[in-house]
Amino acid sequence: MTTFNATYLEIEPRELVTYLLRESGQFERESVDTANLLELLGLDYVSFNFDLELPQEAKQTVGDARPRALISFGDRIIATDSELDENRMRFSILHEVGHFVLPHHEHSLYVCDDIGLSPSSRLVFEKEASQFAADLLFLGDRFALEANSRAINAPTVKELATKYCASFEATARRIVEKSFRPCMLVVFKKEPRQSGDELAQPPTWSVRYCIASATFKSQYFEELSGTAPPEVATAVTRPGCDIANSHKIEVAVRSTSDQKELQFTAEFFSNTYNIFCLLTPK
Ligand SMILES: [Zn+2]
């Protein structure tokens, strides 16, 4: 007798996003209400101090990563660390919803740390859950339509972040990822300073990661290294400087392969933790 093997049609994450947003009434809203989603899925939510109250065995993560959110499938509970700010709490809840609904993510317990939840995570399940969270947070395709009809600049980042109740970083990333135009987001981090001599100098801000739109990647390059110009870094990180008060300069980017230089417009702005730069062709 001949035996055939069957495979089954799997629901796409994109279809799941649309279904969840529609069924929990999010398309009638300006931004996602996590409570409606949790109710639809029959999940409870709690917030507590993970440092003090999380059982020791759940805290075992690699290196100095700190647990930030969890989902227990059996108890149908999502929990987030009470130390998280509002935007991170929302994103973390949606990330755990991702684990709950995505095919192949069924598991008794996920304890997700800040490294797993970060945009630079290399773990497949963590990346998938965060991608799913971003799709929910930005209401599927709605954000892309809005972002593409606006200028790519700091005021747009601020406006859309406020509207979607998302962090500036997540919003800036999404604008670039979904852009039809060539643009790149470069995120800089402050390098730690050690001795007295170093402390007297302005801090160095070096590239943490970059994200480019599809057209930027195909026309220019995918990654970038270097540091933010010190005078611009000082200007955008001064106390009280609003994220929309950006600094625009012309920059040259040299190719490491053929040493050719390309000219770009670079708009720098900051939320004080990071410096961001939107790079567009001159
Ligand atoms: Zn996770």
Boltz pocket constraint, residues with backbone or C-beta under 6 A from the ligand:
constraints:
  - pocket:
      binder: B
      contacts: [[A, 95], [A, 99], [A, 110], [A, 111], [A, 112], [A, 116], [A, 125], [A, 126], [A, 129]]
      max_distance: 6.0
